Amino acid sequence: MALFSRLLVVASLVAITACSASADTAPNASQIKAKLQKKMAGRDITAVNTTPMKGVYEVIVGGHQIIYTDAKADYVLVGDMVDLSNHQSLTEQRTNELLKTDFKLLPLDKAIKEVRGDGSRQLAVFSDPDCPYCHRLENDSLKGVTNVTIYTFLFPLNIHPDAMRKSQAIWCASGNDVAAWRNWMDNKKLPDPIKTDCTTPITENLALGEKMGITGTPALVFTTGQIVPGAIPKEQIEKLLTAAAAAK
């Protein structure tokens, strides 16, 4: 969302809360949560927190999604709250904080395992074979990163109609699925012959990613449990790998 659009969202929310807050004293977070849970039946309202903006409350839905509401829980808005002093999206910052998991619980046997160098560091990546940002991650950001074991969870998105077939073909490749993955990401060549009839963990990977709050690819998971979306730069990956290794 462009910065101007984000500001419109925040400005709209300020107008709403200004009208409602003047009439009544704002209830506490637990009251807002109870009201929203009743009005948004079927959605899990995980928590309600205050924000730096008076009368505006952060609502966490399903453990990962952030929306905002007014003090009377009459309205909700989806969008970014932007700190203009630092030109930073507070929504993005909070979302990244909420995206956490226990790396030790990841079913690594359901991922393609690639060992580089001594393999001492660990990184999990949820990746779609037809995602252009996944190709950028593989060909730019991860290029030259060594002494790491990379676990790639095949995660074909619905927006890429052929991604499921390609994921199945890569996993079902005779001999070495690591070589099949690298040949596709590096050379755009699928295994020959293409096999899609073996047992794959792809459906389980999709369910796992949804549970973890992963909605797009690539998504990188570090041993600290931090989940970072997007084809982030190599320098950032190295920094996060180093921090994760130091935290052990």
JOVEN-V52599 format. One record per pair of residues at least 12 apart in sequence whose ideal C-beta (glycine too) atoms are under 6 Angstrom apart, sorted by the first residue. I is the first residue (numbers start at 1). GAP is how many residues later the second one is. D is the distance in whole Angstrom. If there is no record, write none. Layout:
# JOVEN-V52599
i-><I & I>
gap-><GAP & GAP>
d-><D & D>
This chain:
# JOVEN-V52599
i-><1 & 6 & 6 & 9 & 9 & 10 & 13 & 13 & 13 & 16 & 16 & 17 & 17 & 17 & 20 & 20 & 20 & 21 & 21 & 26 & 29 & 32 & 32 & 32 & 33 & 33 & 35 & 36 & 43 & 44 & 46 & 46 & 47 & 55 & 56 & 57 & 64 & 64 & 66 & 66 & 66 & 99 & 99 & 100 & 101 & 101 & 102 & 103 & 103 & 106 & 108 & 110 & 111 & 111 & 111 & 112 & 112 & 112 & 112 & 113 & 114 & 114 & 115 & 116 & 116 & 117 & 117 & 118 & 119 & 120 & 121 & 121 & 121 & 121 & 122 & 122 & 123 & 123 & 124 & 124 & 125 & 125 & 125 & 126 & 126 & 126 & 126 & 126 & 126 & 127 & 127 & 127 & 128 & 128 & 128 & 128 & 128 & 128 & 129 & 129 & 129 & 129 & 130 & 130 & 131 & 133 & 134 & 134 & 136 & 137 & 137 & 138 & 141 & 141 & 141 & 153 & 154 & 154 & 154 & 155 & 155 & 155 & 165 & 167 & 168 & 168 & 169 & 169 & 169 & 169 & 170 & 171 & 172 & 172 & 173 & 222 & 222 & 223 & 224 & 224>
gap-><79 & 74 & 76 & 68 & 70 & 71 & 43 & 55 & 64 & 54 & 59 & 38 & 39 & 53 & 50 & 51 & 52 & 34 & 50 & 45 & 19 & 16 & 25 & 41 & 12 & 15 & 38 & 37 & 18 & 18 & 14 & 17 & 13 & 16 & 12 & 12 & 34 & 149 & 25 & 28 & 29 & 114 & 128 & 125 & 111 & 124 & 123 & 120 & 122 & 18 & 43 & 91 & 40 & 41 & 42 & 40 & 65 & 66 & 69 & 38 & 36 & 64 & 34 & 30 & 32 & 29 & 30 & 29 & 30 & 27 & 26 & 27 & 120 & 124 & 27 & 101 & 25 & 27 & 27 & 97 & 27 & 93 & 95 & 27 & 29 & 83 & 88 & 91 & 93 & 25 & 90 & 91 & 27 & 28 & 29 & 32 & 35 & 89 & 34 & 37 & 38 & 55 & 30 & 33 & 86 & 98 & 83 & 84 & 95 & 81 & 94 & 47 & 90 & 93 & 96 & 52 & 13 & 48 & 51 & 50 & 54 & 62 & 31 & 35 & 28 & 32 & 21 & 22 & 25 & 27 & 14 & 29 & 23 & 26 & 18 & 18 & 22 & 21 & 20 & 23>
d-><6 & 4 & 5 & 6 & 3 & 6 & 6 & 6 & 5 & 5 & 5 & 4 & 6 & 4 & 5 & 6 & 5 & 4 & 5 & 4 & 4 & 5 & 6 & 5 & 5 & 4 & 4 & 5 & 6 & 5 & 4 & 5 & 5 & 5 & 6 & 5 & 5 & 3 & 5 & 6 & 6 & 6 & 4 & 5 & 5 & 5 & 6 & 5 & 6 & 6 & 5 & 4 & 4 & 6 & 5 & 4 & 5 & 6 & 5 & 6 & 5 & 5 & 5 & 5 & 5 & 4 & 4 & 5 & 4 & 5 & 6 & 4 & 5 & 5 & 5 & 5 & 6 & 5 & 4 & 4 & 5 & 6 & 6 & 5 & 4 & 5 & 5 & 6 & 4 & 5 & 6 & 5 & 6 & 5 & 5 & 6 & 5 & 4 & 6 & 4 & 6 & 6 & 4 & 4 & 5 & 4 & 5 & 5 & 4 & 5 & 4 & 4 & 6 & 5 & 6 & 5 & 4 & 5 & 6 & 6 & 5 & 6 & 6 & 5 & 4 & 6 & 5 & 6 & 5 & 6 & 6 & 5 & 4 & 4 & 4 & 5 & 4 & 4 & 5 & 5>
